[in-house]
């Protein structure tokens, strides 16, 4: 992946995604905290409303108990009113009624209404199939056969005097055309506690509107209260919009986590009537008062709950969006420009790595990137200049080395070789003269070759020619052996590498010995390298001189092998030169290693790389 893509991915992963996650988590946490905190307050409100409704039902039950346990029962009221509807305005049915009787009826009617003004009708279904009905508003009693066929009638008989309530919209056959709260109970004789019939009382609960109005936040449309019956229908709605509808039509009460069958208080954020709201449910627990499984539902608009926080969140969202847009603009205008510049520099560096020192970075702008581009261009220019200087220095050094190495065929050695050939010619040793001339020619041919590397086989041929010439001169001084595996013969080696090392043994190692000197040349593979060993049994080198060679290199060799007073030649010339040439040509891991001790001979290890393939 390119740097620009990485930076954009990092920008997206570490800036855009965290901002989005932070905003989402903040909103969800805010919603959760608001829901939890308000749920506690809602639970207290619902409990307070539940107590008020409990007292309202209890008060209605008290009135009903008082009404049926006094002489002012529905029968006495009916008799007092002469069997007529008090709202009709007609005169009493009895022909002998006078003004005092009418006045007494009016006082009785007023006393009933003052006892509990919410009552709208009272109907007694006597056991002798007679029906007594008193209405304080236009209301049609329940037909006896409809009442007795309703499943609730059996429950009323089973309770034997305890009230049973039916809310509006729970059963319209029982609540009537006005859809009142209806109480049904068995009317008992107060003396014998025997059943006198079934009493149906209908109430208009105006108190509910006052209760909910008090808790509806001063009339604002931010709270809504519902009473839901056991069948899931809305009994009461303080906005009178959902009465008679199933609450499941307004909100999913199962999939969203609200269970109307549970007796525990619940609060969930749901969509109620297509508006996001906090829906809270509280069981009214009115069963002991004869009321069914009624639930109190409180719906609070989420907009009301969030209040000014929604405005703050919106502003946060707007500011975050603007920040993201500015960040993207910054990324495109500045970061991308910087990344593009870095990519150009990287490409230029790769070209420089491949050896193209003519590469330059284009200078654009006047900021730090301009300074960096100029610095890079100046550095490459300086490297090119230094590299050219180094190349020229290496050329000069190698030319000097080659000239020095070619000078290894010293006049003294050439004079001695020619003198030896002359002696053999005088002695008529034609074959020996021919071999000596061939060996000398071989030495001269390899020395003057322009190639820097030759095979090990050619190098050993040159070394053998040199040893044979020296052995003729110093026949009783030394002998030699060469043991190199044939598989290594084709490996390349710098020419004139082994001859200076052997010359060091002959001229220095065997100086002044009274025994036969031995030179042994061997080679073997060591991992990916070839090690060539030149061993002699000469006088050796002291540890002080070896330490000087290890630390000072060529200078120490010049100090070790001082010029001979007889010939003016440097004895051992070229050993340090060979070490430097090997190190320069093959690298710092290659070259010569000297092991020696005074009186114990010398071992020189020449380490070169093994070439495989071509």
C-alpha positions in Angstrom: 0.0 0.0 0.0 1.3 3.4 -1.0 2.1 6.1 1.6 -0.8 8.3 0.5 -3.3 5.5 0.9 -1.8 4.6 4.3 -2.1 8.2 5.5 -5.7 8.5 4.2 -6.6 5.1 5.8 -5.0 6.3 9.1 -6.8 9.6 8.8 -10.1 7.8 8.2 -9.4 5.2 11.0 -8.0 7.5 13.6 -9.9 10.7 13.0 -13.2 10.2 11.1 -14.2 6.9 12.7 -13.4 7.9 16.3 -15.4 11.2 15.8 -18.3 9.2 14.4 -18.1 6.6 17.1 -17.7 9.3 19.8 -20.8 11.2 18.5 -22.9 8.0 18.3 -21.8 6.7 21.7 -22.4 10.1 23.2 -25.9 10.3 21.8 -26.7 6.7 22.9 -25.2 7.3 26.4 -27.2 10.6 26.7 -30.4 8.8 25.6 -29.7 5.9 28.1 -28.9 8.2 31.0 -31.9 10.4 30.2 -34.1 7.4 30.0 -32.9 5.9 33.3 -33.0 9.2 35.2 -36.4 10.1 33.9 -37.7 6.6 34.4 -37.1 7.0 38.1 -39.1 10.3 38.2 -41.8 8.7 36.0 -42.2 5.8 38.3 -42.8 8.2 41.2 -45.3 10.2 39.1 -47.2 7.0 38.0 -47.4 5.8 41.6 -48.8 9.2 42.7 -51.4 9.0 39.9 -52.1 5.4 40.8 -52.9 6.4 44.3 -55.2 9.2 43.2 -57.1 6.7 40.9 -57.2 4.2 43.7 -58.7 6.8 46.0 -61.2 7.8 43.3 -62.4 4.2 42.9 -62.3 3.7 46.6 -64.5 6.8 47.1 -67.0 5.5 44.5 -67.1 2.2 46.3 -67.7 4.0 49.6 -70.6 5.8 48.1 -72.0 2.6 46.7 -71.6 0.9 50.1 -73.3 3.8 51.8 -76.1 4.0 49.3 -77.1 0.3 49.5 -76.8 0.1 53.3 -79.1 3.0 54.1 -82.8 3.5 53.9 -82.2 5.9 50.9 -81.7 3.0 48.6 -82.6 3.0 45.0 -86.0 1.6 45.8 -86.8 4.3 48.3 -85.5 6.9 45.8 -87.7 5.5 43.2 -90.7 5.5 45.4 -90.0 9.0 46.5 -89.7 10.2 42.9 -92.8 8.4 41.9 -91.1 6.2 39.3 -90.3 9.1 37.0 -87.1 10.4 35.6 -86.0 13.4 37.7 -84.8 15.2 34.5 -88.2 14.8 32.7 -89.9 17.9 34.1 -93.3 16.0 34.3 -95.5 16.1 37.4 -95.5 13.0 39.7 -97.5 10.0 38.7 -99.6 9.9 41.9 -102.8 11.9 41.6 -102.8 13.0 45.2 -99.3 14.5 45.1 -99.1 18.0 46.5 -96.5 20.7 46.8 -94.9 19.4 50.0 -94.4 15.9 48.4 -92.7 17.5 45.4 -90.5 19.5 47.6 -89.4 16.4 49.5 -88.6 14.6 46.3 -86.4 17.4 45.2 -84.5 17.5 48.5 -84.0 13.7 48.3 -82.7 14.0 44.7 -80.3 16.8 45.7 -79.1 14.8 48.7 -78.2 11.8 46.4 -76.3 14.1 44.0 -74.5 15.8 46.8 -73.5 12.4 48.2 -71.6 11.6 45.0 -72.1 13.9 42.1 -70.4 11.5 39.6 -73.3 9.1 39.6 -75.3 9.1 36.4 -77.7 6.2 36.7 -78.6 3.5 39.2 -80.4 0.3 38.1 -81.6 -2.5 40.4 -82.4 -5.9 38.8 -84.5 -7.5 41.5 -84.7 -11.2 42.0 -88.5 -11.1 41.4 -87.7 -9.9 37.8 -88.7 -6.4 38.6 -86.4 -3.6 37.5 -85.9 -0.3 39.3 -84.1 2.5 37.4 -83.1 6.0 38.5 -81.3 8.2 35.9 -79.6 11.6 36.5 -78.9 11.9 32.8 -80.2 10.4 29.6 -79.0 6.8 29.9 -80.5 3.4 28.8 -80.3 0.6 31.3 -78.8 -2.8 30.3 -81.4 -5.3 29.3 -81.7 -8.0 31.9 -81.0 -10.8 29.4 -77.9 -9.0 28.1 -76.6 -8.6 31.6 -77.2 -12.2 32.7 -75.6 -13.6 29.5 -72.5 -11.6 30.0 -69.5 -13.6 31.5 -69.0 -10.8 34.1 -72.4 -11.7 35.6 -71.1 -15.0 37.0 -68.1 -13.1 38.6 -70.6 -10.6 40.2 -72.6 -13.5 41.7 -69.4 -15.2 42.9 -68.3 -12.0 44.7 -71.7 -11.8 46.4 -71.8 -8.1 47.3 -68.3 -7.0 46.3 -68.1 -4.5 43.4 -67.0 -5.4 39.9 -65.9 -2.5 37.6 -66.1 -2.3 33.9 -64.2 0.6 32.3 -65.3 2.5 29.2 -64.6 0.6 25.9 -64.0 -2.6 27.8 -67.5 -3.8 27.1 -69.9 -1.4 25.4 -72.9 -3.6 26.2 -72.3 -3.0 29.9 -71.0 0.7 29.8 -74.0 1.9 27.7 -74.4 4.5 25.0 -72.6 7.1 27.1 -69.7 4.7 27.8 -69.5 5.4 31.5 -67.5 3.7 34.2 -69.8 0.9 35.4 -70.0 -0.8 38.7 -71.9 -4.0 39.1 -72.6 -5.7 42.5 -75.1 -7.9 44.3 -77.4 -5.8 46.5 -77.7 -7.4 49.9 -80.3 -7.0 52.6 -78.5 -5.3 55.5 -80.4 -7.3 58.1 -80.4 -10.8 56.6 -77.4 -10.4 54.1 -79.6 -12.1 51.5 -79.5 -11.1 47.9 -82.1 -8.6 46.8 -80.8 -8.4 43.2 -78.0 -6.9 41.1 -77.2 -3.2 41.3 -75.7 -1.5 38.3 -74.3 2.0 38.9 -72.8 4.2 36.2 -70.3 6.9 37.0 -68.8 9.8 35.1 -65.2 10.1 36.4 -64.5 13.8 35.9 -61.8 13.5 38.5 -59.6 11.7 36.1 -59.3 14.7 33.8 -58.3 16.9 36.8 -55.7 14.3 38.0 -54.0 14.0 34.6 -54.3 17.7 34.0 -52.3 18.4 37.1 -49.5 16.0 36.0 -49.5 17.0 32.3 -46.8 19.7 32.7 -49.3 22.7 32.8 -51.2 21.6 29.7 -48.2 21.3 27.3 -48.4 18.6 24.7 -45.4 16.8 26.2 -47.1 14.1 28.3 -50.0 11.8 27.6 -51.8 9.5 30.0 -53.7 6.4 29.1 -55.5 3.8 31.1 -55.4 0.4 29.4 -57.8 -2.4 30.2 -57.0 -6.0 30.6 -58.0 -6.7 27.0 -55.5 -4.1 25.7 -58.1 -1.4 24.8 -57.5 2.2 25.9 -60.1 2.9 28.6 -59.2 6.5 29.1 -57.0 9.0 27.2 -56.5 12.5 28.5 -56.3 13.7 24.9 -59.4 11.6 24.0 -57.8 10.4 20.8 -56.9 6.8 21.5 -60.0 5.8 23.5 -61.4 2.5 22.3 -58.3 1.6 20.3 -55.9 -1.2 21.1 -52.7 0.0 22.5 -50.8 -2.5 20.2 -52.0 -0.3 17.3 -50.1 2.6 18.8 -46.9 0.9 19.9 -45.4 -2.6 19.6 -45.7 -3.8 23.2 -44.0 -7.1 22.7 -41.1 -6.7 20.2 -39.9 -3.5 21.8 -39.7 -4.8 25.4 -43.0 -3.5 26.9 -45.1 -6.3 28.4 -48.5 -5.3 29.5 -49.0 -8.6 31.4 -46.1 -7.8 33.8 -46.9 -6.3 37.1 -43.6 -4.5 37.3 -43.0 -0.8 36.3 -41.4 -0.5 32.9 -39.9 2.3 30.8 -38.7 2.1 27.2 -37.9 4.5 24.4 -40.3 3.6 21.6 -42.2 5.1 18.7 -45.6 5.8 20.0 -48.1 6.9 17.4 -45.2 7.6 15.0 -43.4 9.8 17.5 -40.3 8.9 19.4 -41.3 8.8 23.1 -40.5 7.4 26.4 -43.3 4.9 27.2 -43.8 4.0 30.9 -46.2 1.4 32.2 -47.4 1.0 35.8 -49.9 -1.6 37.1 -52.7 0.2 39.0 -53.2 -2.8 41.3 -56.9 -2.1 41.8 -58.0 -5.8 41.8 -59.0 -5.6 45.5 -61.4 -2.8 44.7 -63.1 -4.8 42.0 -61.3 -3.4 39.1 -59.7 -5.6 36.4 -56.1 -5.7 35.3 -55.8 -2.0 34.4 -52.5 -0.4 33.4 -51.5 3.2 33.6 -49.5 4.3 30.6 -47.5 7.5 30.5 -46.2 8.7 27.1 -43.6 11.5 27.3 -42.3 13.1 24.1 -38.6 12.5 23.6 -38.3 16.1 22.4 -39.5 17.3 25.8 -37.1 15.0 27.6 -34.1 16.0 25.6 -35.0 19.6 25.7 -32.0 21.9 24.9 -29.7 18.9 24.7 -31.0 18.1 21.2 -30.0 21.6 20.2 -26.6 21.1 21.7 -26.3 17.7 20.0 -27.3 19.2 16.7 -24.7 21.9 17.0 -22.1 19.3 18.0 -23.1 17.3 14.9 -22.8 20.5 12.7 -19.5 21.4 14.2 -18.2 17.9 13.9 -19.2 17.8 10.3 -17.6 21.1 9.6 -14.4 19.9 11.4 -14.4 16.7 9.3 -14.8 18.7 6.1 -12.0 21.0 7.1 -9.8 18.0 8.1 -10.5 16.5 4.7 -9.6 19.7 3.0 -6.4 19.9 5.1 -5.6 16.3 4.2 -6.1 17.1 0.5 -4.4 20.5 0.4 -1.4 20.0 2.8 -0.9 16.4 3.8 -1.4 15.1 0.3 1.1 17.7 -1.1 3.6 16.7 1.6 3.0 13.0 0.9 3.4 13.6 -2.9 6.7 15.3 -2.2 7.9 12.5 0.0 6.9 10.0 -2.7 8.9 12.0 -5.3 11.9 12.0 -2.9 11.6 8.2 -2.4 11.5 7.6 -6.1 14.6 9.8 -6.6 16.4 7.9 -3.8 15.6 4.6 -5.5 17.0 5.9 -8.7 20.1 7.0 -6.9 20.3 3.5 -5.3 20.3 2.0 -8.8 23.2 4.2 -9.7 21.5 7.1 -11.5 23.2 10.1 -9.9 21.7 12.4 -12.5 18.4 12.3 -10.6 17.1 15.5 -9.2 14.0 16.4 -7.1 11.8 19.2 -8.6 11.8 22.3 -6.3 8.2 23.7 -5.8 7.1 26.2 -3.2 9.0 28.1 -0.5 8.6 25.9 2.6 10.7 23.3 4.3 10.1 20.8 1.4 12.0 23.3 -0.8 14.9 23.2 1.6 14.7 19.4 1.7 14.6 19.1 -2.1 17.6 21.5 -2.4 19.5 19.5 0.2 18.7 16.2 -1.5 19.9 17.6 -4.9 23.0 19.0 -3.3 23.7 15.7 -1.6 23.4 13.7 -4.8 25.6 16.1 -6.6 28.2 15.9 -3.9 28.0 12.1 -3.9 28.5 12.0 -7.6 31.5 14.2 -7.2 32.9 12.1 -4.4 32.2 8.9 -6.3 34.0 10.2 -9.3 37.0 11.2 -7.1 37.0 7.8 -5.5 36.9 6.1 -8.9 39.8 8.2 -10.1 41.7 7.4 -6.9 41.0 3.7 -7.3 42.2 3.9 -10.9 45.4 5.6 -9.9 45.8 3.2 -7.0 45.2 0.1 -9.1 47.6 1.4 -11.8 50.2 1.9 -9.2 49.6 -1.6 -7.8 49.8 -3.2 -11.2 52.9 -1.2 -11.9 54.3 -2.3 -8.6 53.3 -5.9 -9.0 54.7 -6.0 -12.5 57.9 -4.7 -11.1 58.0 -7.9 -9.0 60.1 -9.3 -11.8 63.1 -7.5 -10.4 66.3 -7.0 -12.3 68.2 -9.1 -9.8 65.8 -12.0 -10.2 65.9 -11.7 -14.0 69.7 -11.4 -14.0 70.1 -14.5 -11.9 67.6 -16.4 -14.1 69.5 -15.5 -17.3 72.8 -16.3 -15.6 71.5 -19.7 -14.7 70.3 -20.2 -18.3 73.8 -19.2 -19.6 75.5 -21.7 -17.3 73.2 -24.5 -18.5 73.9 -23.5 -22.1 77.7 -23.6 -21.5 77.2 -27.1 -20.1 75.3 -28.1 -23.2 72.1 -28.8 -21.1 69.7 -28.1 -23.9 66.7 -29.6 -22.3 67.2 -27.7 -19.1 67.8 -24.5 -21.0 64.6 -25.0 -22.8 62.6 -25.6 -19.6 64.2 -22.6 -17.9 63.4 -20.4 -20.9 59.8 -21.7 -20.9 59.4 -21.0 -17.2 60.8 -17.6 -17.5 58.6 -16.8 -20.5 55.6 -18.1 -18.5 56.4 -15.8 -15.7 56.8 -12.8 -18.0 53.6 -13.6 -20.0 51.4 -13.8 -16.9 53.1 -10.7 -15.3 52.4 -8.5 -18.3 48.8 -9.6 -18.9 46.2 -6.8 -18.7 43.6 -9.1 -17.0 43.3 -8.5 -13.3 42.0 -12.0 -12.5 43.2 -15.4 -13.7 42.3 -19.0 -12.7 43.9 -20.7 -9.8 45.3 -23.2 -12.2 47.1 -20.3 -14.1 48.3 -18.8 -10.8 49.7 -22.2 -9.7 51.4 -22.5 -13.1 53.1 -19.1 -12.6 54.0 -20.1 -9.0 55.5 -23.4 -10.2 57.6 -21.7 -12.8 58.9 -19.2 -10.2 59.7 -22.1 -7.7 61.5 -24.2 -10.4 63.8 -21.2 -11.3 64.5 -20.5 -7.6 65.1 -24.2 -6.9 67.7 -24.4 -9.6 69.5 -21.5 -8.0 69.0 -22.7 -4.4 68.9 -26.5 -5.0 70.0 -27.4 -1.5 68.0 -24.7 0.2 64.4 -25.8 0.0 61.8 -28.1 -1.5 58.1 -27.6 -2.2 54.8 -29.4 -2.6 51.5 -28.2 -4.0 48.2 -29.8 -3.0 45.1 -28.1 -4.6 41.9 -30.1 -5.5 41.2 -30.2 -9.2 37.6 -28.9 -8.6 39.0 -25.6 -7.4 41.3 -25.0 -10.3 38.7 -23.0 -12.3 38.0 -20.5 -9.6 39.2 -17.0 -10.3 41.9 -15.3 -8.2 43.8 -12.0 -8.5 47.0 -12.7 -10.5 50.4 -12.4 -8.8 48.8 -13.3 -5.4 50.7 -16.5 -4.4 54.2 -15.7 -5.9 54.9 -12.8 -3.5 53.9 -14.9 -0.5 56.2 -17.8 -1.5 59.0 -15.3 -2.3 58.6 -14.0 1.3 59.3 -17.5 2.6 62.4 -18.1 0.4 64.0 -14.7 0.9 63.1 -14.2 4.5 62.0 -17.4 6.1 64.9 -19.6 5.0 67.6 -17.0 5.6 70.5 -18.5 7.6 69.0 -22.0 8.2 71.2 -25.1 8.3 68.4 -27.5 7.4 66.2 -28.2 4.3 63.5 -25.7 4.0 60.0 -26.8 3.0 57.2 -24.9 1.3 53.7 -26.5 1.2 50.9 -24.9 -0.8 47.4 -26.3 -0.2 43.8 -25.2 -0.7 40.4 -26.2 0.6 36.8 -25.0 0.7 35.5 -23.2 3.8 31.7 -22.6 3.4 31.4 -20.2 0.5 35.1 -19.3 0.4 38.4 -20.8 -0.7 41.3 -20.8 1.7 44.8 -21.2 0.3 47.6 -21.9 2.8 51.3 -21.2 2.2 53.3 -23.0 5.0 57.0 -22.9 5.6 59.4 -24.2 8.2 61.5 -21.1 8.3 62.8 -18.8 11.0 59.3 -17.4 11.7 58.3 -13.9 12.8 58.2 -12.5 16.4 55.0 -11.7 18.0 55.9 -8.0 18.2 56.3 -7.8 14.4 53.0 -9.7 13.9 51.2 -7.2 16.2 52.7 -4.4 14.1 51.4 -6.1 10.9 47.9 -6.6 12.4 47.6 -3.0 13.4 49.6 -1.0 10.8 49.5 -3.2 7.7 51.8 -2.2 4.8 54.0 0.2 6.8 54.8 -2.6 9.3 55.8 -4.9 6.4 58.2 -2.3 5.1 59.6 -2.0 8.6 59.8 -5.8 8.9 61.6 -6.4 5.6 64.1 -3.7 5.2 66.2 -3.3 2.1 69.1 -5.7 1.6 72.5 -3.9 1.5 73.8 -6.1 -1.2 71.1 -5.7 -3.9 69.1 -2.7 -2.8 65.9 -4.9 -3.1 63.2 -5.0 -0.5 63.0 -8.6 0.8 59.5 -9.7 0.9 58.2 -6.8 -1.1 54.5 -7.3 -2.0 53.0 -9.2 0.9 51.2 -6.1 2.3 50.3 -5.1 -1.2 48.7 -8.5 -1.8 46.7 -8.1 1.4 45.4 -4.7 0.4 44.6 -5.8 -3.1 42.5 -8.7 -1.9 40.7 -6.5 0.6 40.0 -3.8 -2.0 38.8 -6.2 -4.7 36.8 -8.8 -2.7 35.8 -6.8 0.4 36.8 -6.4 4.0 36.1 -10.0 4.9 38.9 -11.3 2.6 42.6 -11.0 2.5 45.6 -12.5 4.4 46.0 -14.0 7.9 49.5 -14.5 9.2 50.3 -17.1 11.9 53.9 -17.3 13.0 56.3 -17.7 15.9 60.0 -17.2 16.0 61.8 -20.4 15.2 58.5 -22.2 14.3 57.9 -21.3 10.7 55.1 -19.2 9.2 51.6 -20.0 7.9 49.9 -17.5 5.6 46.2 -18.0 4.9 44.8 -16.4 1.7 41.0 -16.2 1.8 39.1 -15.5 -1.4 35.4 -16.0 -2.4 34.3 -19.2 -4.3 32.6 -18.3 -7.5 29.6 -20.5 -8.5 27.7 -20.6 -11.8 29.2 -18.4 -14.4 
